[in-house]
Amino acid sequence: MPEQHTFTTEAEMTAFGANLVRSLGIGDVVLLSGPLGAGKTTLTRAMIRALGWQGQVRSPTYNLIHTYATAPPAMHADLYRVESAVGLGMEEYLDSHLCLIEWPDRLNGLLDGREGVTQIEIEFDGEGRTVIVS
């Protein structure tokens, strides 16, 4: 059953991400969907920082994939600028990292049948955001 949360501030979204990541580990995948500016990278940044990363967390919009030496190690992919994730090498990280993937509609079946996948849909809700986790 999907969970629905509504946040009116970035601090609330950040706290949610930090709490969510505590239940995730190596081999888990989080798929983040929503329109531009909805908060996918904000939520991802909160999760990576909660894993202990002290440096900057930038969106990998142009690099496509960033990895972080956290515990567990994290991989953040932003597929906005590609039509397909096929051939990007993301498969290398699926069993050794917690994988956080923005724009998962470009995965083209890469994760079909995979267990440990959490889907997050972020929607604008007035001045805030609604986050649906399934």
N, C-alpha and C positions, 0 to 999 in steps of 0.2 A: 504494500500500500504506500503510495507516494506521501512524503511529508511536505507540507507547505509552510514557509516562513515569510514574514514580511518585515523589512528593515527600512527605517527612515534615515539612518545615518551610515556613513562609511565605517564608523567605529563598531556598529552592530554587525555589519557584514564581516568585518575583520575578526571579531570575536567568534562569529559562527564558523568561519574558515579554520581558525585555530582549534576550535573544539572538534570539528569534523575530522581533521587530519589525525587526531589521536586514535581513531578507530581504524586507520589504514596502515598498510605496510607494503613491503616488497611484493611485487606482482599485482598489486591492485591498480586499477585504472579509474580515473575520474574524467568523465566527458563533460565539458562545459559548453553549453549552448546559450544563445541569446543574441540580440541585436548589438551592433556596434555601440560601445559606451555603456552597456548594461552593467558591467562590473565583473566580467570573467577574469580579467587580469588582476583586478583588486582582490578577488577571492583567492586566486592562485597565489598571489604574493603573500597573503595572510597565511596560507597553508605552508609555504616554503619557509617563511620566517618562524613559524611555530615549530618547524622541524630543526631549528637552530641556526639557520643561515643568517649571517651578520651583514653580508654585503648587499649591494643593490639587486633587486629582482626586476629586470626589464622584460618587456614583452618580446618574445622571439619572432616578431612579425616578419622581419627580414632574414634572420638567421634560421628560422623555422624551429630549431630545437636548441634548448639550453639544458645543461645538466648542473646539478648542485650536489656538493659533497656534504649531505646532511645525513641524519639517521632517522629513517632509512634514506638512501640516496634517492634524489628526485630528478625526474625529467619533465620539462615543460615544453610542450609543442604548441605552436600557433599556426594553424593550417589555413588561415584566411587568404593568403596569397597564392595558394595552389589549388588545382582542380582535384588532385588525388594525392594521398599519402603514399601510394605505391612507389617504391624505389627510394624513399627518403632515408631508410635505415632505422625506422622507429622500432622494428622488430627486435633489434639488438638490446633494447632497454626494457622490454615488457616483463621479463622474468628476473631482472636484477635491480629494478627501480620502482618507486611509486611514480606512476605516469599520470600527468595532468595535461589533458589535451583540449585545446580550444578549437572550435569549428569542427566537431567530429563528423559532420555530414560529408567531409572529404576523405574519410577513412576507407570508403569503398570496400567494405567487408573484411578489413584487416583484423577486426576483433570478433568476427562472427563465432559464436559458441564459446567465447571466453568467459570464465567465471571471474568474480571479483571486480565487476564493472559497476560503477556508480554513475548515474546520469544526473546532471544538474542543469536545470533550465532557469535562466534568470530573465525576468520580464520587468519592464518599467511599470511602476504602480504609482501614479501621481508623482509626488516628489521623492518617493522611495522605490524599493525594489521588492518583487516577490520572487522567492527562490523555491523551486520545486525539486525535491531530491527523490530519486527512485532507483 
